[in-house]
């Protein structure tokens, strides 16, 4: 039913792969199904391939294939199911258990790369070195660099990025925000419009979040900030707060945080986004910021939907 309602070009096929027990389903459940980290221990193993459609930002739909990592399944992906699994893939997310010493991790990743090259046009590859919290902190950079170098050697000409991740901190949001950012059509135009909006508000920074997942979509920054990981930290904090509201039978709508140095608003923006506006200028009144957010809503909703439409026509 979904495919008949939406233009097929808006479907973005995303493969989530990796050997069994790497943590694929746990991270998918945290990002898309509103699990908290400690709840993922009750999740079972994925059987073969689990398909899900996730509506994301206007008319874009993520066609997510969570591929079970047991050895028998992995072998079938590269043999009897190879053309079916790897056809028309927009993004491959390959999850490595960072503590695993099994040589099949890299072997399977290499087979994925070969199958993508044969069956998909310009796919993007994201490798998550997962469970990094289990590595002693002083060794993490060394481990990450060594693994990333191996991965880049195997990926070759394919566009690829590596991330160190854990379900216990904001690193998971950083990686997945970057993944969905790569799928957004016409994102440069969206960023230009956010910059204009930021200037009109007299804000230091404006950040756009996807409504359901609270992944960062885009941002405009006018002032330098020390914390380069602030976006994913905010994603994590507000997502947890939203879940707390839900568990107490309340609904999160908006929030304002103020102190002597800044005022931050988080508010519903379009039907599929939230916006955060941060201002440190004492002359910028909170009421004025709220009016600016209200006035910009319809414009950004039209812009996001038209960007999806343009991508559909181009497809």
Secondary structure, 3 states (H helix, E strand, C coil): CHHHHCCHHHEEEEEEECCCCCCHHHHHHHHHCCCCHHHHHHCCCCCCEEEEEEEECCCEEEEEEEECCCHHHHHHHHCCCHHHHHCCCCEEEEEEECCCCCCHHHHHHHHHHHHHHHHCCCCEEEEEEECHHHCCHHHHHHHHHHHHHHHHHHHCCCEEEEEECCCCCCHHHHHHHHHHHHHCCCHHHHHHHHHHHHHHHCCCEEEEEECCCCCEEEEEECCCCCCCCHHHHHHHHHHHHHHHHHHCCCCCCCEEEECCCCEEEEEECCCCEEEEEEECCCCCCHHHHHHHHHHHHHHHHHHHHHHHHHHHHHC
